[in-house]
Structures are given as C-alpha cells and as structure tokens.
Amino acid sequence: MTIEIKVPDLPESVADATIATWHKKPGDLVARDEVLVDIETDKVVLEVPAPEAGVLGDILQAEGATVLSRQLIAMLKPAPVAGEETKEKPVEAVADDGADGLSPSVRRLVAEHSIDVTKLTGTGKGGRISKEDVEAFIKGGNKPAAAPVAAAPVAAVAPLVGRTEKRVPMTRLRKRIAERLLEAKNTTAMLTTFNEINMAPIMKLRKQYGEIFEKKHGIKLGFMSFYVKAVVESLKRYPEVNAALDGDDIVYHNYFDVSIAVSTPRGLVTPVLRDCDNMSLADIEKAIKDLAGKGRDGKLTVDELTGGNFTITNGGVFGSLMSTPIINPPQSAILGMHKIQDRPMAVDGKVEILPMMYLALSYDHRIVDGRESVGFLVSIKELLEDPTRLLLDV
C-alpha cells in the first residue's frame, strides 16, 4: 500500500508555504523518520520525515512550488516484508547517506551548490557536518571536488570575460522581511533619537566577575543581558514605549516581552524573550544563546517568533558605529546598540579616552512623544553607566 506524504498543518497565521529542498529523489531508499523535504514558510522551516521505511515514489510538487496545509506532495512505497533481511536493507542503505542528520541551513547550502555530501569531512560534534565545513568546501578547501563543480560554468561564461551574474529567487522569509520593513516605513511616523554611553563600568564589572559568573552559571557574561535589564527598567518608567496601536486604541502592555534581532542564514529574525522582568542576567544569557542557536539551525518555532513588545538590535557585533533601526510593527519602538569604540571625551575638564557606544531609539511618533523617547534613552544610559542602579531600582 502506498503512503501519502502531505504538507504538515501550517500555523494559523501562515496561509501557504514553499517546497524548499527535496533531500531524496524518486526511487531512493529512505529510513523511518528520515527527513524527506524542507518546507519553508515566511516564519520557520518545517521538516517532513518519512512515516515508514521504504522507497520514495513520485514527487508531486517540485522545489519552489507553493503548497497549502495538508496538500499531497509525494508518494512513499513501504519496504517489502518478505524477510528480515529485506526489511532491514533499506534502513542500512540509508544509514550511510551523508545527508542524514544535517541541519536545515547545511542542507540548503548543499542543495544550492549541488554538493556530494559523501565528499565532505565533518568537524562538528561527533563528526557532524557543519555550515562552516560546507562553506570551506565551496571556497576550495577540498581540491578534488572543486574541479568538477567549476568546470561546467567556466565554458558558459567565458565570452563574458569574468562579468557574471547569479539570479536567486528570494526566500519566503526574505520576502516577508521586505514586506514588513516597507510596511513600517509607510505606516508609522518613525523618528530616531540618539545618545551615547560610557561602557567602562559594564566592562569593568564583566572583567571583575566574568570568570566567577561563568563557573557558577555555565555561561559567559555578555553585554546583551545588561541591555535587556536596562530596557525592562526603562519600559517600566515609560509605558508609552511598551505600548502599541490597535486601530484608534493604544494598548499598554503590563508585561515585558523583548524581541532580540538575530541574523541567520535565511535572514533576520526576532525571537522573543518572554517575561524578562522575572529573568536574571544568567537566564537572559542562556535564553539568548538558545534562541540564536535555533535561529542558525532553522529550528525556531512560530511561538518563539510571535509577539514581543519592544526590539533590541545589536549591529555592533558586525562593526556598525551608528544606524537608524526600523520599527518592528506593531511595536512602537526599537533600540539599536552599536560598536564600542575608544574615543576622547571631556571628563571634569580633562580629556580621557573612554570606550563609548552610540544608542539609537527609533519610535512611532503617533504614540511616543519626544519627551518620552529622550527620557527613555537617558534612562538606559544612566542604568548602563551605573549598573548599581539595576540592583537598587533607582
């Protein structure tokens, strides 16, 4: 009896999805629970496993096709049951398949560049192939495999004398990001205000207690936990920044769910840290590390990406000195953190070299007035320049 392979139930907020990558071809042997296909929505990547061991039959929806919830996309022929050896053979054949156990981001790279995974050497935990292994292979780290990949296109583009182009369709996530950024620009009265922070006190605190903190909590003490704590305390003082517009009503939130902008291979996502006012610095650091890891591996769920009252984006990790971040609708504001750079500053009539960082707060002027926006940014500045305030709540 043939088994139908269908699109999983899509989240309520997702109308349709796109077939991203087929990991098997018709006639290939598959093991039970082996991933057959990645289905991409504008929020997450869904993996569709094989319900039984067998042979993949017809693929009804090719890569790039738009599909709906519960739509039939392929057929699977169960493994024969004539004898014990026959039943186990398909599973054993698949066990040596290099594609098994790869993360969605690695699978996407492998599919895009038509790479034979059996020629890759994994450097990850347990010999697992990582994204870095694939990128090194593409850049020529593996000489034997590089020659056949480069041979075909060279002849085709030779007349162009090195002037080549590559056209790649936008992913659903990238399309959604573009739509929301344009929506934010067109539907909000967005304005940005700036300030700067002396990061010496925070850096001194991290240097003094960083090793003890890591031994006790099993995670490094970073800057983001301080940023989140300062934001939460400032949101309590300026509730307008923690509000959102709903038609002609302003909705004031009495909880503190903070979105953290994370760069992933598929694009920028903003997973949510919920109830940050009840979290310690260690809890925040662990949660951010967990969400960032899931983002890189394409494992974030819809629930983890939904909601959030305020967003923090840290362009400083990429070297950005100053920027004007775009609001994440329906939120009313977003805080941009930037690169920490030594600069000469006037302190008590003398010039000192201090580690300074620019802050940028973009806000919706329909909800937040200038007084609240500037006061919010000054509050964050005061809390970070004197971390004791976070403990004393002053």
Solvent accessible surface area in square Angstrom, and as a share of the most:
residue,aa,sasa,rsa
1,M,205,0.92
2,T,63,0.37
3,I,35,0.18
4,E,89,0.40
5,I,4,0.02
6,K,75,0.32
7,V,0,0.00
8,P,39,0.24
9,D,104,0.54
10,L,21,0.11
11,P,33,0.21
12,E,186,0.84
13,S,79,0.51
14,V,11,0.06
15,A,91,0.70
16,D,36,0.18
17,A,0,0.00
18,T,24,0.14
19,I,1,0.01
20,A,19,0.15
21,T,6,0.03
22,W,28,0.10
23,H,33,0.15
24,K,14,0.06
25,K,140,0.59
26,P,80,0.50
27,G,52,0.50
28,D,42,0.22
29,L,59,0.30
30,V,0,0.00
31,A,15,0.12
32,R,143,0.52
33,D,93,0.48
34,E,13,0.06
35,V,24,0.14
36,L,0,0.00
37,V,0,0.00
38,D,5,0.03
39,I,0,0.00
40,E,6,0.03
41,T,0,0.00
42,D,29,0.15
43,K,51,0.22
44,V,8,0.04
45,V,15,0.09
46,L,39,0.19
47,E,51,0.23
48,V,10,0.06
49,P,65,0.41
50,A,0,0.00
51,P,55,0.35
52,E,74,0.33
53,A,20,0.15
54,G,0,0.00
55,V,41,0.24
56,L,1,0.01
57,G,8,0.08
58,D,96,0.49
59,I,47,0.24
60,L,84,0.42
61,Q,45,0.20
62,A,69,0.54
63,E,93,0.42
64,G,54,0.52
65,A,27,0.21
66,T,81,0.47
67,V,0,0.00
68,L,104,0.52
69,S,48,0.31
70,R,130,0.48
71,Q,57,0.25
72,L,54,0.27
73,I,0,0.00
74,A,0,0.00
75,M,46,0.21
76,L,0,0.00
77,K,116,0.49
78,P,53,0.33
79,A,18,0.14
80,P,74,0.47
81,V,121,0.69
82,A,100,0.77
83,G,30,0.29
84,E,111,0.50
85,E,151,0.68
86,T,50,0.29
87,K,84,0.36
88,E,80,0.36
89,K,136,0.57
90,P,7,0.05
91,V,66,0.38
92,E,106,0.48
93,A,52,0.40
94,V,5,0.03
95,A,74,0.58
96,D,125,0.65
97,D,40,0.21
98,G,22,0.21
99,A,20,0.16
100,D,77,0.40
101,G,40,0.39
102,L,7,0.03
103,S,9,0.06
104,P,8,0.05
105,S,12,0.08
106,V,3,0.02
107,R,16,0.06
108,R,48,0.18
109,L,31,0.15
110,V,19,0.11
111,A,43,0.33
112,E,97,0.44
113,H,57,0.26
114,S,97,0.63
115,I,15,0.08
116,D,69,0.36
117,V,15,0.09
118,T,96,0.56
119,K,104,0.44
120,L,19,0.10
121,T,106,0.62
122,G,21,0.20
123,T,105,0.61
124,G,29,0.28
125,K,196,0.83
126,G,88,0.84
127,G,47,0.46
128,R,122,0.45
129,I,19,0.10
130,S,30,0.19
131,K,59,0.25
132,E,116,0.52
133,D,18,0.09
134,V,0,0.00
135,E,55,0.25
136,A,51,0.40
137,F,15,0.06
138,I,66,0.34
139,K,171,0.72
140,G,21,0.20
141,G,62,0.60
142,N,39,0.20
143,K,155,0.66
144,P,114,0.71
145,A,5,0.04
146,A,32,0.25
147,A,66,0.51
148,P,83,0.52
149,V,80,0.46
150,A,51,0.40
151,A,66,0.51
152,A,79,0.61
153,P,69,0.43
154,V,94,0.54
155,A,79,0.61
156,A,80,0.62
157,V,49,0.28
158,A,63,0.48
159,P,107,0.67
160,L,93,0.46
161,V,128,0.74
162,G,66,0.63
163,R,199,0.73
164,T,74,0.43
165,E,169,0.76
166,K,154,0.65
167,R,226,0.83
168,V,89,0.51
169,P,114,0.72
170,M,96,0.43
171,T,35,0.20
172,R,48,0.18
173,L,9,0.05
174,R,104,0.38
175,K,102,0.43
176,R,78,0.28
177,I,22,0.11
178,A,46,0.36
179,E,97,0.43
180,R,68,0.25
181,L,76,0.38
182,L,112,0.56
183,E,72,0.32
184,A,0,0.00
185,K,115,0.49
186,N,107,0.55
187,T,74,0.43
188,T,22,0.13
189,A,48,0.37
190,M,51,0.23
191,L,88,0.44
192,T,34,0.20
193,T,25,0.15
194,F,86,0.36
195,N,40,0.20
196,E,48,0.21
197,I,0,0.00
198,N,34,0.17
199,M,0,0.00
200,A,34,0.26
201,P,39,0.24
202,I,0,0.00
203,M,76,0.34
204,K,147,0.62
205,L,56,0.28
206,R,72,0.26
207,K,179,0.76
208,Q,106,0.47
209,Y,99,0.38
210,G,16,0.16
211,E,121,0.54
212,I,110,0.56
213,F,25,0.11
214,E,71,0.32
215,K,158,0.67
216,K,157,0.67
217,H,58,0.26
218,G,65,0.63
219,I,19,0.10
220,K,145,0.62
221,L,12,0.06
222,G,18,0.18
223,F,45,0.19
224,M,28,0.13
225,S,0,0.00
226,F,5,0.02
227,Y,4,0.01
228,V,0,0.00
229,K,42,0.18
230,A,0,0.00
231,V,0,0.00
232,V,2,0.01
233,E,28,0.13
234,S,0,0.00
235,L,2,0.01
236,K,101,0.43
237,R,92,0.33
238,Y,49,0.18
239,P,61,0.38
240,E,44,0.20
241,V,0,0.00
242,N,1,0.01
243,A,0,0.00
244,A,12,0.09
245,L,48,0.24
246,D,95,0.49
247,G,69,0.67
248,D,150,0.78
249,D,95,0.49
250,I,74,0.37
251,V,60,0.35
252,Y,120,0.46
253,H,40,0.18
254,N,137,0.70
255,Y,94,0.36
256,F,22,0.09
257,D,14,0.07
258,V,0,0.00
259,S,0,0.00
260,I,9,0.05
261,A,21,0.16
262,V,17,0.10
263,S,63,0.41
264,T,17,0.10
265,P,60,0.38
266,R,28,0.10
267,G,5,0.05
268,L,84,0.42
269,V,10,0.06
270,T,32,0.18
271,P,0,0.00
272,V,9,0.05
273,L,4,0.02
274,R,104,0.38
275,D,67,0.34
276,C,0,0.00
277,D,53,0.27
278,N,120,0.62
279,M,33,0.15
280,S,55,0.36
281,L,49,0.25
282,A,5,0.04
283,D,66,0.34
284,I,0,0.00
285,E,18,0.08
286,K,94,0.40
287,A,25,0.19
288,I,25,0.13
289,K,136,0.58
290,D,76,0.39
291,L,13,0.06
292,A,17,0.13
293,G,22,0.21
294,K,62,0.26
295,G,5,0.05
296,R,130,0.47
297,D,59,0.30
298,G,11,0.11
299,K,97,0.41
300,L,11,0.06
301,T,69,0.40
302,V,27,0.16
303,D,108,0.56
304,E,38,0.17
305,L,31,0.15
306,T,71,0.41
307,G,50,0.48
308,G,13,0.13
309,N,8,0.04
310,F,0,0.00
311,T,1,0.01
312,I,1,0.00
313,T,31,0.18
314,N,34,0.17
315,G,21,0.20
316,G,16,0.15
317,V,105,0.60
318,F,156,0.65
319,G,42,0.40
320,S,36,0.23
321,L,75,0.37
322,M,91,0.40
323,S,50,0.32
324,T,83,0.48
325,P,15,0.10
326,I,54,0.28
327,I,2,0.01
328,N,28,0.14
329,P,16,0.10
330,P,98,0.61
331,Q,9,0.04
332,S,0,0.00
333,A,0,0.00
334,I,11,0.06
335,L,0,0.00
336,G,1,0.01
337,M,1,0.00
338,H,5,0.02
339,K,78,0.33
340,I,48,0.24
341,Q,66,0.29
342,D,99,0.51
343,R,37,0.14
344,P,90,0.57
345,M,45,0.20
346,A,89,0.69
347,V,48,0.28
348,D,141,0.73
349,G,82,0.79
350,K,144,0.61
351,V,112,0.65
352,E,74,0.33
353,I,111,0.56
354,L,29,0.14
355,P,20,0.13
356,M,6,0.03
357,M,1,0.00
358,Y,50,0.19
359,L,0,0.00
360,A,0,0.00
361,L,0,0.00
362,S,0,0.00
363,Y,6,0.02
364,D,3,0.02
365,H,75,0.34
366,R,129,0.47
367,I,16,0.08
368,V,0,0.00
369,D,79,0.41
370,G,29,0.28
371,R,182,0.66
372,E,16,0.07
373,S,0,0.00
374,V,75,0.43
375,G,16,0.15
376,F,0,0.00
377,L,2,0.01
378,V,51,0.29
379,S,5,0.03
380,I,1,0.00
381,K,49,0.21
382,E,68,0.30
383,L,0,0.00
384,L,0,0.00
385,E,49,0.22
386,D,62,0.32
387,P,18,0.11
388,T,68,0.40
389,R,76,0.28
390,L,35,0.17
391,L,154,0.77
392,L,114,0.57
393,D,101,0.52
394,V,89,0.51
